[in-house]
Amino acid sequence: MGEIKVSLTEEATADRANAAASLQIELSEAVTAVTESLPLAPKSEMSHEKKITLAPNQGTEIKVTMTKGSKVHYVWRTNGGTAVFDQHGDSKELKINYHSYSKGTGQMREGVLEAAFDGDHGWFWRNRTSTPMTITLKTEGEYTRIRHFK
């Protein structure tokens, strides 16, 4: 009689464990189904317009903080003179000191900057003319902060 009670107790314990495991699997599958059906949170959309006046031979930099794969549409133009520019990024967290996107000279550039990594991405300009130059930068896209480094 004692052996039957022990056997019944063991079976009841095993049944409860199996039921709990089955319920856990069902709950896990339900959570996964709900999570997969939820839309991703929209990325933050920001827009700015900055005007900077540079004296002859003066340089300046503007950067936006972005996550990898985020995109920013930009347009920059001078008020007539040709500027030297360097479009690049960096990340202290990832120990990336410099990542070049493009360099050159010009009076205007327009495009989409897609972040190659989490960090700060932006533009450096230098006025190599003999007269003051104003640069206007317009940005719109997926970034969380914009900073001007003088």
N, C-alpha and C positions, 0 to 999 in steps of 0.2 A: 504494500500500500504506500509506503514511504517513497519507493522508487517511482511510482506512478505520479505522485504529487510533484516530485523533483522534475520529472520529465514534462509534465504539464506546465510547470512554472517556466522551464527553459523554452518550451514552444511559445508560450505567451510572450516572453521577453523577446524572442526572435521575431515574432509577428509584429510587436510594437516597433522594433528597430527597423524592420522592412517597411512598415507603413510610414515611419518618420522619414526614411531615406527617399521613399517614393514621393512623399509630399514635398520634400526639399527639392527634388529634381523638377517637379511640376512648378513650384514657385520660381525656381531659377529660370526655367524655360519661359514662364509668363513675364518675368522681369526683362529678360532678353528681348522678347517679342515687343514689349512696350517701348523699351529703349531704342530698338532699331526703327520703330515706326515714328519716333519723335523727330521733328526737323531739327537740324543743327541751329544753334543760336546764331543770329546774323552777326557778321563782323561789323565793328564800329566804322561808320562812314564819317569822315571829317573833311572839311575844306577850309583853306586859308588863302589869303593873298598877302604877300610881304613885299615891301619896297625897301631897297637898300641903296644908299648912295655911297660910292667908293671914290676916294681921292686917287690921284695917279699913283700907281704901284701898290695900292692898298688891296688886301684880300679879305674875304669873309666866307662864312660857311653856314648853311642851314641844313639840319637833319631832322628826319621824322623817325619815330620809333615804330617798328613793324615786326610782325611775326613772320616766320618763314612761309613763303607762298602768297603773302598779302600783296596787293597791288595798289599803286598810287599813280593816277594820271597827273602829269605835270606839264606846265608850259612856263618857260622863262624867256625873258627878252630884255635887251638893253635899250636905252633911249637913243641909240645910234652908234656907239662905239663897239669895237670888237673886244670881247672878254675872253680870257683864258679860263677854261672850266675843267673840273674833275668831278665826275659822278662816282661815288664810292660808298662803301659801308664798313662798319666795324661792330664788334661785340665784345665787351669786357667779360661777360659771362662765359662765352665760348673761346675766349683768348684769341680772337681774330682782330689784329691791329689794323689791317687794311685789305679791302677787297675792291678791286676796280671794276666798274661797269663801263665807263667810257671817259675819254679825255679829248680835249681839242680846243679850238677857238671858234667863236661865232657871236652873232648878235641875237640868236634865238634858237631854242631847242624845245621840242614837244615830244612826249612819248609816255610810255607806261613803265614804271620801275617796279619790278617784281622782286621781293626780298629773297635773297638766296639763303638766308638764315635769320634767326631771331636777333634783333639788334637795331642799331641806328644806321640809317641810309640817307644819303642826300648829296648835296652839291657844294663845291668850293668854287669861288670865282676870284679872279685877280684882274684889276684894271691896269693894263699895260699901256694905256694911252696917256697923253699929256694933259687931259682935261678930266674933270669929275664925270662919273658915269652912274646912272641909276639903273639897277636891275630889279625887275618885277618878277616874282615867282608866284604862280598859282598852283595849288595842290588840291587834289580831291581823291579820297580813297580810304583804304583800310589801314589807318595808323592811329596810334593812341596819344602821341605827343609830337609837337614841333618845337624845335629850339634853334635860336640864332646864336652862333659863336662869333664873337667879334675879334 
